[in-house]
Amino acid sequence: MERTPRSWLARGAALLALTFLLFAHAAFAAAKKSEVDVEPGKACIKCHLKESPGIVAEWKKSGHNKKKTVDCYDCHAAHQGDKGAYEHHGEFITTIVTPKACASCHKKEVEQQQRSHHAKAGQILASLDNLLGEVIGGPAAVNAGCRQCHGGIVQVDDHGKPTPQTWPNTGIGRINIDGTLGSCSACHARHSFSAAQARTPDTCGKCHLGPDHPQIEIYNESKHGILYRANVDEMKLNAKKWVAGVDYTAAPTCATCHMGATRKQAVTHDVGERISWTLRPAISTKLNMIRLSNGDEFDQPEGKVLPKVGDEVKGAKVTEVLTWDQRRKLMEDVCVACHSQGLVDGHYKQFDDLVNLYNDKFAKPIAAVMKELQDKGYTTASPFDEKIEWTWYEIWHHEGRRARHGASMNGPDYTWWHGMYEVAQRTYFDWIPELKEVVRKKDGNEKFADELLAKYFKPIDGHDWYFNGMSRDAIEKVRKGYEERYGKDTLK
């Protein structure tokens, strides 16, 4: 039988009515579910207004409160039997809010964060750095120091409360009781969880400072940092949409370059995505990024054969390969929001040249000498039991990092005076004398030390002055410049 327009209308009306009923039922179910959480949340607020009013005041300023959807209980609620759960005024709650809880609303952000360098910061627990803290310093120094930035393993007692040895801790790579990594409140401080606060350089500067990675000091020295301080009122840090070169143009912050949106890229919580060099180890390498089907990712140094998408690696399938060059282009995309491509190319040329200078002139030859010393029994296999090992550690871990980071972020003083100057000074006047002493102690002479220097240092043009002295032309150039500035015969 042919269907008339009237019959189609009738069917459509019935379908529309059924759809409305289904949506109404779903809405009723959601409202009923939310009502279960409303009363405990109200009770939390009422009590904490008396017990800890600052917490409630910060929450009231937050987007969580403004949306009228997220209160204390939504984040701290737990089930009986959960690890870290305990009964509190008739409800089961947990003190420790992990990324898993945040993912119920911020799924994409947490997925990016879980695979990132930040989430893996707790892996310092098994590193050479942590050996310094745990053994040479002491566990108390590690708890109050290292783990407050890197994160530590959070433990709970028999009552579900976090232990005072492991809590409080908002370390960026905190190892949580539910297996998740990190702490969102490391950047979005409790209980306002402000995006503006996370976008300021000072937030990153809580951990990225000091003798071994002074990024905040370098940023403050740079033109970027100067412009930020002068124009902070123009930065629109509270804006929901925060696109570099569109919503703000005064200056970038750390978040701009490493996480922020551009006209082509969305915001990312994978902070290493745009980094093409690693500046952390003794010798820098360029890094390719391998992403896996299990949500994890890892860096693979330039020169190693890259897997292909679909290959099985580390128990999972490769889903994406970002080469170091592709990662650099992602960062360059941020730069060109405010700069010409020519300026960006010039910056990377100068940066690359500095890293290669540090690598080739100092790091690689010193590392090769240190290996020969150990292989041939001049030093022991134990780290830090000889002075020369401390000196080498500080050359790469302190001065060398400062030089490399200075060049990466336009900090000239950190590149030279706090960086390459100190690398050179400690190499020539600390490390080389200690090398000769180590050899003399075993052999009774310095012959092997001289052979190592001739093998690894002498072929490098930059060390010629050390072996043969400065040329007459070089000395006269220095003398002329000095006397032009300070007067005739002032340099003798």
VEXDREN-2710 file (C-alpha; in Angstrom, 1 decimal):
% VEXDREN-2710
k/r/px/py/pz
1/MET/0.0/0.0/0.0
2/GLU/1.3/3.5/-0.9
3/ARG/2.1/5.6/2.2
4/THR/0.5/9.0/2.2
5/PRO/2.2/12.2/3.5
6/ARG/-0.3/12.0/6.4
7/SER/1.0/8.5/7.5
8/TRP/4.6/9.8/7.3
9/LEU/3.7/12.7/9.5
10/ALA/2.0/10.4/12.0
11/ARG/5.0/8.1/12.1
12/GLY/7.3/11.1/12.5
13/ALA/5.3/12.5/15.4
14/ALA/5.4/9.1/17.2
15/LEU/9.1/8.9/16.7
16/LEU/9.6/12.4/18.0
17/ALA/7.4/11.6/21.1
18/LEU/9.4/8.5/21.8
19/THR/12.7/10.4/21.5
20/PHE/11.4/13.0/23.9
21/LEU/10.4/10.4/26.4
22/LEU/13.9/8.8/26.2
23/PHE/15.6/12.1/26.7
24/ALA/13.3/13.0/29.5
25/HIS/14.0/9.7/31.2
26/ALA/17.7/10.2/30.8
27/ALA/17.5/13.7/32.2
28/PHE/15.4/12.5/35.1
29/ALA/18.0/9.7/35.8
30/ALA/20.8/12.2/35.6
31/ALA/19.0/14.6/38.0
32/LYS/18.2/11.8/40.4
33/LYS/21.9/10.8/40.3
34/SER/23.1/14.3/40.9
35/GLU/20.8/14.7/43.9
36/VAL/22.6/11.9/45.6
37/ASP/25.8/14.0/45.5
38/VAL/24.2/17.3/46.3
39/GLU/23.6/16.9/50.0
40/PRO/27.1/15.5/50.9
41/GLY/28.6/18.4/48.9
42/LYS/26.6/20.9/50.8
43/ALA/27.6/19.3/54.1
44/CYS/31.3/19.5/53.1
45/ILE/31.0/23.2/52.4
46/LYS/29.0/24.0/55.5
47/CYS/31.6/22.3/57.7
48/HIS/34.7/23.6/56.0
49/LEU/33.4/27.1/56.1
50/LYS/34.1/26.8/59.9
51/GLU/37.1/24.4/59.8
52/SER/39.1/25.7/56.8
53/PRO/37.4/28.7/55.3
54/GLY/40.3/29.4/52.9
55/ILE/39.6/26.2/51.0
56/VAL/35.9/27.2/50.5
57/ALA/36.8/30.7/49.5
58/GLU/39.2/29.4/46.8
59/TRP/36.6/26.9/45.6
60/LYS/33.9/29.7/45.4
61/LYS/36.2/31.6/43.0
62/SER/36.7/28.5/40.8
63/GLY/35.1/27.5/37.5
64/HIS/33.9/24.4/39.3
65/ASN/31.7/26.5/41.5
66/LYS/30.6/29.0/38.8
67/LYS/29.3/26.1/36.7
68/LYS/27.4/24.9/39.8
69/THR/28.3/21.3/39.0
70/VAL/31.4/20.4/40.9
71/ASP/31.9/20.6/44.7
72/CYS/34.1/18.9/47.2
73/TYR/32.3/15.6/47.1
74/ASP/32.4/15.2/43.4
75/CYS/36.2/15.1/43.5
76/HIS/36.8/13.5/46.9
77/ALA/34.1/10.8/46.8
78/ALA/35.2/7.2/47.1
79/HIS/33.7/3.7/47.5
80/GLN/34.1/1.5/50.5
81/GLY/37.0/-0.8/49.9
82/ASP/38.8/1.5/47.5
83/LYS/42.5/2.0/48.4
84/GLY/42.8/5.3/50.2
85/ALA/39.1/5.4/51.1
86/TYR/37.9/6.1/54.6
87/GLU/34.6/7.0/56.3
88/HIS/34.1/10.7/57.1
89/HIS/30.9/11.9/58.6
90/GLY/28.9/9.0/57.1
91/GLU/30.4/9.2/53.6
92/PHE/33.4/7.4/52.1
93/ILE/35.9/9.9/50.7
94/THR/39.6/10.0/49.8
95/THR/42.1/12.7/50.5
96/ILE/44.1/12.1/47.3
97/VAL/42.5/13.4/44.2
98/THR/44.3/11.8/41.2
99/PRO/44.2/12.5/37.5
100/LYS/41.7/9.6/37.2
101/ALA/39.1/11.8/39.1
102/CYS/39.9/14.8/36.9
103/ALA/39.5/12.7/33.8
104/SER/35.8/12.2/34.5
105/CYS/35.4/15.8/33.1
106/HIS/38.8/16.4/31.5
107/LYS/39.5/13.2/29.6
108/LYS/41.5/14.6/26.7
109/GLU/43.8/16.7/29.0
110/VAL/44.5/13.8/31.3
111/GLU/45.3/11.4/28.4
112/GLN/47.8/13.9/27.1
113/GLN/49.3/14.5/30.6
114/GLN/49.6/10.8/31.4
115/ARG/51.8/10.1/28.4
116/SER/53.9/13.2/28.9
117/HIS/57.4/14.0/30.3
118/HIS/55.7/15.5/33.4
119/ALA/53.9/12.3/34.3
120/LYS/57.2/10.4/34.2
121/ALA/59.1/12.9/36.4
122/GLY/58.7/10.5/39.4
123/GLN/61.2/8.2/37.6
124/ILE/64.0/10.2/39.2
125/LEU/63.5/7.8/42.1
126/ALA/65.8/5.4/40.3
127/SER/68.3/7.9/38.8
128/LEU/71.8/9.1/39.6
129/ASP/70.3/12.4/40.9
130/ASN/68.2/10.5/43.5
131/LEU/71.3/8.6/44.6
132/LEU/72.8/12.0/45.6
133/GLY/69.6/12.8/47.5
134/GLU/69.0/9.5/49.2
135/VAL/72.5/8.5/50.1
136/ILE/74.7/11.6/50.2
137/GLY/71.9/13.8/51.4
138/GLY/69.3/11.7/53.2
139/PRO/65.7/10.6/52.9
140/ALA/64.3/13.6/54.7
141/ALA/66.0/15.9/52.1
142/VAL/64.4/13.8/49.3
143/ASN/60.9/14.0/50.8
144/ALA/61.0/17.7/51.4
145/GLY/63.0/18.5/48.3
146/CYS/63.2/16.2/45.3
147/ARG/59.8/14.6/45.6
148/GLN/57.9/17.9/46.0
149/CYS/58.7/18.7/42.4
150/HIS/59.3/15.3/40.8
151/GLY/56.7/13.4/42.9
152/GLY/57.0/10.3/45.0
153/ILE/55.1/7.1/45.7
154/VAL/52.0/8.0/47.8
155/GLN/51.2/5.5/50.5
156/VAL/48.2/5.1/52.8
157/ASP/48.0/3.7/56.3
158/ASP/45.6/1.0/57.6
159/HIS/42.8/3.6/57.9
160/GLY/43.1/4.8/54.3
161/LYS/44.8/8.1/55.2
162/PRO/48.0/9.1/53.3
163/THR/51.1/8.7/55.4
164/PRO/52.9/11.9/56.6
165/GLN/56.2/10.6/55.0
166/THR/54.5/10.7/51.5
167/TRP/51.9/13.4/51.9
168/PRO/51.4/16.3/51.2
169/ASN/52.9/16.0/47.7
170/THR/51.8/17.7/44.5
171/GLY/54.9/16.5/42.5
172/ILE/54.3/16.6/38.7
173/GLY/55.1/12.9/38.4
174/ARG/53.5/11.7/41.7
175/ILE/52.9/8.0/41.7
176/ASN/49.3/7.6/42.9
177/ILE/47.5/4.8/44.7
178/ASP/45.3/4.1/41.7
179/GLY/48.2/3.7/39.3
180/THR/47.9/7.1/37.7
181/LEU/50.8/9.5/37.4
182/GLY/51.1/13.1/38.4
183/SER/49.0/15.7/40.1
184/CYS/46.9/18.2/38.2
185/SER/47.2/20.6/41.2
186/ALA/50.9/20.9/40.6
187/CYS/50.0/23.5/38.0
188/HIS/46.3/24.2/38.8
189/ALA/46.7/24.8/42.5
190/ARG/43.9/23.8/44.9
191/HIS/41.1/24.8/45.2
192/SER/40.6/27.5/42.6
193/PHE/42.2/25.3/39.9
194/SER/42.8/28.5/37.9
195/ALA/43.8/28.4/34.2
196/ALA/45.3/31.9/34.6
197/GLN/47.5/30.7/37.5
198/ALA/48.7/27.7/35.4
199/ARG/49.6/30.0/32.5
200/THR/51.9/32.2/34.5
201/PRO/55.7/31.6/34.4
202/ASP/55.9/31.6/38.2
203/THR/53.9/28.3/38.3
204/CYS/56.6/26.6/36.2
205/GLY/59.3/28.3/38.1
206/LYS/58.4/26.4/41.3
207/CYS/60.4/23.5/39.9
208/HIS/62.2/24.9/36.9
209/LEU/64.9/27.0/38.6
210/GLY/68.2/26.6/40.4
211/PRO/71.7/25.6/39.5
212/ASP/70.8/22.7/37.2
213/HIS/67.8/23.9/35.2
214/PRO/67.2/27.7/35.8
215/GLN/64.5/28.1/33.2
216/ILE/62.6/30.7/35.2
217/GLU/65.7/32.8/35.7
218/ILE/66.5/32.5/32.0
219/TYR/63.0/33.5/31.1
220/ASN/63.1/36.5/33.4
221/GLU/66.4/37.6/31.8
222/SER/65.0/37.1/28.2
223/LYS/63.2/39.7/26.2
224/HIS/60.1/37.5/26.5
225/GLY/60.2/37.7/30.3
226/ILE/60.8/41.4/30.3
227/LEU/57.8/42.0/28.0
228/TYR/55.6/39.7/30.1
229/ARG/56.3/41.6/33.3
230/ALA/55.8/45.0/31.6
231/ASN/52.5/43.9/29.9
232/VAL/51.0/41.4/32.3
233/ASP/47.7/43.3/32.3
234/GLU/47.4/42.7/28.6
235/MET/48.0/38.9/28.7
236/LYS/44.3/37.9/29.2
237/LEU/45.3/35.0/31.4
238/ASN/41.8/34.3/32.4
239/ALA/40.5/34.0/28.8
240/LYS/38.7/30.8/27.9
241/LYS/40.2/30.9/24.4
242/TRP/43.9/31.8/24.6
243/VAL/45.5/31.7/21.2
244/ALA/49.0/33.2/20.8
245/GLY/49.1/36.0/18.3
246/VAL/45.3/36.3/18.3
247/ASP/44.0/36.7/21.9
248/TYR/47.3/38.1/23.2
249/THR/50.4/39.5/21.6
250/ALA/52.4/41.1/24.4
251/ALA/54.6/38.1/25.3
252/PRO/54.7/34.4/25.6
253/THR/54.8/32.5/28.8
254/CYS/56.1/28.9/29.4
255/ALA/52.6/27.6/28.8
256/THR/52.4/29.5/25.5
257/CYS/55.4/27.8/23.9
258/HIS/55.1/24.3/25.4
259/MET/51.3/23.9/25.7
260/GLY/49.4/26.8/24.3
261/ALA/47.0/27.0/21.4
262/THR/48.0/28.6/18.0
263/ARG/46.0/29.2/14.9
264/LYS/46.9/25.7/13.8
265/GLN/47.4/23.8/17.1
266/ALA/45.0/23.1/20.0
267/VAL/46.1/23.3/23.6
268/THR/48.2/20.3/24.7
269/HIS/49.0/18.9/28.1
270/ASP/51.9/16.9/26.6
271/VAL/54.6/19.3/27.4
272/GLY/57.4/17.5/25.5
273/GLU/55.6/17.4/22.2
274/ARG/57.4/20.5/20.8
275/ILE/60.9/19.8/22.1
276/SER/63.4/18.8/19.5
277/TRP/66.6/18.6/21.7
278/THR/67.0/17.0/25.1
279/LEU/69.2/19.3/27.2
280/ARG/69.1/17.1/30.3
281/PRO/71.8/14.5/29.8
282/ALA/75.6/14.8/29.7
283/ILE/75.5/14.8/25.9
284/SER/72.5/16.3/24.1
285/THR/70.7/14.5/21.3
286/LYS/67.7/15.3/19.1
287/LEU/64.7/13.3/20.0
288/ASN/62.0/11.5/17.9
289/MET/58.7/10.7/19.7
290/ILE/57.0/7.3/19.5
291/ARG/53.4/7.1/20.6
292/LEU/51.7/3.8/21.4
293/SER/48.3/2.3/21.4
294/ASN/48.3/1.9/25.2
295/GLY/48.4/5.7/25.6
296/ASP/52.1/5.9/26.4
297/GLU/54.9/7.4/24.5
298/PHE/58.7/7.5/24.6
299/ASP/61.6/9.4/23.1
300/GLN/64.0/7.8/20.7
301/PRO/67.4/9.5/20.0
302/GLU/68.2/10.7/16.5
303/GLY/70.2/8.1/14.6
304/LYS/68.3/5.0/15.8
305/VAL/66.0/3.2/13.3
306/LEU/62.5/4.5/13.7
307/PRO/59.6/2.0/14.0
308/LYS/56.6/2.4/11.6
309/VAL/53.0/2.9/12.6
310/GLY/51.5/-0.5/13.3
311/ASP/54.8/-2.0/14.5
312/GLU/54.8/-3.8/17.9
313/VAL/57.1/-1.9/20.4
314/LYS/57.2/-2.3/24.1
315/GLY/54.1/-4.5/24.2
316/ALA/51.9/-2.1/22.2
317/LYS/51.3/-0.9/18.6
318/VAL/52.9/2.3/17.3
319/THR/50.1/4.8/16.5
320/GLU/52.2/7.8/15.6
321/VAL/55.8/8.8/15.0
322/LEU/56.9/12.4/15.5
323/THR/60.4/13.1/14.2
324/TRP/62.6/15.7/16.0
325/ASP/62.1/17.9/12.9
326/GLN/58.3/17.6/13.1
327/ARG/58.4/18.5/16.8
328/ARG/60.5/21.5/16.0
329/LYS/58.0/22.7/13.4
330/LEU/55.3/22.5/16.1
331/MET/57.3/24.9/18.2
332/GLU/58.1/27.1/15.3
333/ASP/54.4/27.4/14.7
334/VAL/54.2/29.0/18.1
335/CYS/57.1/31.4/17.3
336/VAL/55.6/32.6/14.0
337/ALA/52.5/33.8/15.8
338/CYS/54.6/36.9/16.6
339/HIS/57.9/36.5/14.7
340/SER/59.0/36.2/11.1
341/GLN/60.3/32.8/9.9
342/GLY/63.7/34.4/9.3
343/LEU/64.0/35.4/12.9
344/VAL/62.9/31.9/14.0
345/ASP/65.5/30.2/11.7
346/GLY/68.2/32.5/13.1
347/HIS/67.3/31.6/16.6
348/TYR/67.4/27.8/16.0
349/LYS/70.7/28.2/14.1
350/GLN/72.3/29.9/17.1
351/PHE/70.8/27.5/19.5
352/ASP/71.9/24.4/17.5
353/ASP/75.4/25.8/17.2
354/LEU/75.7/26.3/20.9
355/VAL/74.5/22.8/21.7
356/ASN/76.9/21.3/19.2
357/LEU/79.8/23.4/20.6
358/TYR/79.1/22.2/24.1
359/ASN/78.7/18.6/22.9
360/ASP/81.8/18.4/20.6
361/LYS/84.3/20.6/22.5
362/PHE/83.6/19.5/26.1
363/ALA/81.0/16.8/26.7
364/LYS/82.0/14.1/24.3
365/PRO/85.7/14.2/24.9
366/ILE/85.3/14.4/28.7
367/ALA/82.8/11.5/28.7
368/ALA/85.2/9.4/26.6
369/VAL/88.1/10.1/29.0
370/MET/85.9/9.2/32.0
371/LYS/85.0/5.9/30.4
372/GLU/88.6/5.0/29.7
373/LEU/89.5/5.9/33.3
374/GLN/86.9/3.5/34.6
375/ASP/87.6/0.8/32.0
376/LYS/91.3/0.7/32.8
377/GLY/90.9/0.8/36.6
378/TYR/91.9/4.4/37.3
379/THR/88.4/5.1/38.9
380/THR/86.0/2.7/40.5
381/ALA/82.6/1.6/39.3
382/SER/80.9/3.5/42.2
383/PRO/79.7/7.0/41.4
384/PHE/80.7/10.0/43.4
385/ASP/83.5/8.4/45.3
386/GLU/86.2/10.4/43.6
387/LYS/86.4/14.2/43.2
388/ILE/86.8/14.0/39.4
389/GLU/83.4/12.4/39.2
390/TRP/81.8/15.3/41.1
391/THR/83.5/17.8/38.8
392/TRP/82.3/16.1/35.7
393/TYR/78.8/15.8/37.1
394/GLU/78.6/19.5/37.7
395/ILE/80.1/20.4/34.4
396/TRP/77.3/18.7/32.5
397/HIS/74.5/18.7/35.1
398/HIS/74.9/22.3/36.2
399/GLU/77.1/24.5/33.9
400/GLY/76.4/22.6/30.7
401/ARG/72.7/22.6/31.3
402/ARG/72.6/26.3/32.0
403/ALA/74.5/27.0/28.8
404/ARG/72.1/24.9/26.7
405/HIS/69.0/26.2/28.3
406/GLY/70.2/29.7/28.1
407/ALA/70.6/29.4/24.3
408/SER/67.2/27.7/24.0
409/MET/65.4/30.5/25.7
410/ASN/67.3/33.7/24.7
411/GLY/69.2/34.1/28.0
412/PRO/72.6/35.4/27.0
413/ASP/74.1/35.7/30.5
414/TYR/73.1/32.1/31.3
415/THR/74.5/31.0/27.9
416/TRP/77.9/32.5/28.6
417/TRP/78.8/33.6/32.1
418/HIS/76.7/31.1/34.0
419/GLY/77.1/28.5/31.2
420/MET/80.0/28.1/28.7
421/TYR/82.4/30.2/30.7
422/GLU/82.0/28.0/33.7
423/VAL/82.1/24.8/31.6
424/ALA/85.5/25.9/30.2
425/GLN/86.9/27.2/33.5
426/ARG/86.0/24.0/35.4
427/THR/87.3/21.8/32.6
428/TYR/90.7/23.5/32.3
429/PHE/91.3/24.4/35.9
430/ASP/89.5/21.7/37.9
431/TRP/88.8/18.6/35.8
432/ILE/92.1/18.4/33.9
433/PRO/94.2/18.8/37.1
434/GLU/92.1/16.2/38.7
435/LEU/92.6/13.9/35.7
436/LYS/96.3/14.2/36.2
437/GLU/96.1/13.5/39.9
438/VAL/94.0/10.4/39.4
439/VAL/96.5/9.0/36.9
440/ARG/99.5/10.0/39.1
441/LYS/98.0/8.3/42.1
442/LYS/97.9/5.0/40.3
443/ASP/101.0/5.2/38.0
444/GLY/103.3/7.6/39.8
445/ASN/103.3/9.9/36.7
446/GLU/101.0/11.8/34.4
447/LYS/101.8/10.0/31.2
448/PHE/98.4/8.3/30.7
449/ALA/96.6/11.6/31.4
450/ASP/98.6/13.4/28.8
451/GLU/97.9/10.6/26.3
452/LEU/94.2/10.9/26.9
453/LEU/94.3/14.6/26.4
454/ALA/96.3/14.2/23.2
455/LYS/93.8/11.6/22.0
456/TYR/90.5/13.3/22.8
457/PHE/91.2/17.0/23.2
458/LYS/94.1/17.9/21.0
459/PRO/92.4/17.2/17.7
460/ILE/89.7/19.7/18.5
461/ASP/90.6/23.2/17.2
462/GLY/88.9/24.9/20.1
463/HIS/91.5/23.4/22.6
464/ASP/94.5/24.5/20.6
465/TRP/95.1/27.5/22.9
466/TYR/95.4/25.1/25.8
467/PHE/98.2/23.1/24.2
468/ASN/100.0/25.8/22.3
469/GLY/99.0/29.0/24.0
470/MET/97.1/31.9/22.4
471/SER/98.5/33.2/19.2
472/ARG/100.2/36.6/19.0
473/ASP/97.3/37.8/16.8
474/ALA/94.8/36.7/19.4
475/ILE/96.7/38.4/22.2
476/GLU/97.1/41.6/20.3
477/LYS/93.4/41.6/19.5
478/VAL/92.5/41.3/23.2
479/ARG/95.1/43.9/24.1
480/LYS/93.8/46.4/21.6
481/GLY/90.2/46.0/22.6
482/TYR/91.1/46.3/26.3
483/GLU/93.2/49.4/25.8
484/GLU/90.6/51.1/23.7
485/ARG/88.2/50.7/26.5
486/TYR/90.4/51.3/29.6
487/GLY/93.4/53.3/28.3
488/LYS/96.9/52.7/26.9
489/ASP/99.2/50.2/28.8
490/THR/96.3/49.1/31.1
491/LEU/96.8/45.4/30.0
492/LYS/100.4/44.3/30.5
END
